[in-house]
Amino acid sequence: MSGGVKLEVVLRVLGFVLSFVAAIVVGLDKQTKVIPALDLVVSAKWHYLSAFVYLFAVDIITSSYGLLSLLLTLTNKNQSNTSILLLIVLDTVMVALLSSGGGAAMAIGMIGYHGNSHVMWNKVCDIFGRFCKHVAVSTVLSLAGAVVFMSLVVLAVVDLQKRPK
C-alpha cells in the first residue's frame, strides 16, 4: 500500500467514525426535566425537531457511505480514472450533506442557546443543558466529518492530476 492509499484509508476510517459517532450521540439524545413551580414533566428528544432528524439521517447516510467506500478502497488496488471520479463526486456529496446537516442543527441550536425575541422563542438550553451539549457535540463531529471528506476530495484530485495521461 502506497503512502497516498494509506492516507486515504485513514481518512475514510476517520470519516466513517466521525459520522457514525455523531449519529449515535444525536440518536440517543434525550433529557427529561421536572419544572418544580408547575410540577410539570417536560422532555427534549432529538426527533422533536426536524433539523436534528435531518442531522441524524445525514450522519447515517454518510457513515454507511464511509464504510462502503472504505471497503471499496481496500479491495480495489488499481482504481481507474472513472472509479476515482465517482468517489470524488460521492465524497463531495457527503461534504454537502454533512455541511447542510451541521448547519441546520447549528441554527436550531443557536436558538436553543439564545432564544429569539423577535418571534418570542425562549431559550431552552438553560433547562436542557445536557441535551443541548449532546447536539453540539454531534454537530461538531458532523462538521469535522465534512472536513475529512473534503480532504479526500482534494487528495483524489491531486492523485488524479499526477497520473499519466
Rosetta blueprint (number, residue, H / E / L):
1 M L
2 S L
3 G H
4 G H
5 V H
6 K H
7 L H
8 E H
9 V H
10 V H
11 L H
12 R H
13 V H
14 L H
15 G H
16 F H
17 V H
18 L H
19 S H
20 F H
21 V H
22 A H
23 A H
24 I H
25 V H
26 V H
27 G H
28 L L
29 D L
30 K E
31 Q E
32 T E
33 K E
34 V E
35 I E
36 P L
37 A L
38 L L
39 D L
40 L E
41 V E
42 V E
43 S E
44 A E
45 K E
46 W H
47 H H
48 Y H
49 L L
50 S H
51 A H
52 F H
53 V H
54 Y H
55 L H
56 F H
57 A H
58 V H
59 D H
60 I H
61 I H
62 T H
63 S H
64 S H
65 Y H
66 G H
67 L H
68 L H
69 S H
70 L H
71 L H
72 L H
73 T H
74 L H
75 T H
76 N L
77 K L
78 N L
79 Q L
80 S L
81 N H
82 T H
83 S H
84 I H
85 L H
86 L H
87 L H
88 I H
89 V H
90 L H
91 D H
92 T H
93 V H
94 M H
95 V H
96 A H
97 L H
98 L H
99 S H
100 S H
101 G H
102 G H
103 G H
104 A H
105 A H
106 M H
107 A H
108 I H
109 G H
110 M H
111 I H
112 G H
113 Y H
114 H H
115 G L
116 N E
117 S L
118 H L
119 V L
120 M L
121 W E
122 N L
123 K L
124 V L
125 C L
126 D L
127 I L
128 F L
129 G H
130 R H
131 F H
132 C H
133 K H
134 H H
135 V H
136 A H
137 V H
138 S H
139 T H
140 V H
141 L H
142 S H
143 L H
144 A H
145 G H
146 A H
147 V H
148 V H
149 F H
150 M H
151 S H
152 L H
153 V H
154 V H
155 L H
156 A H
157 V H
158 V H
159 D H
160 L H
161 Q H
162 K H
163 R L
164 P L
165 K L
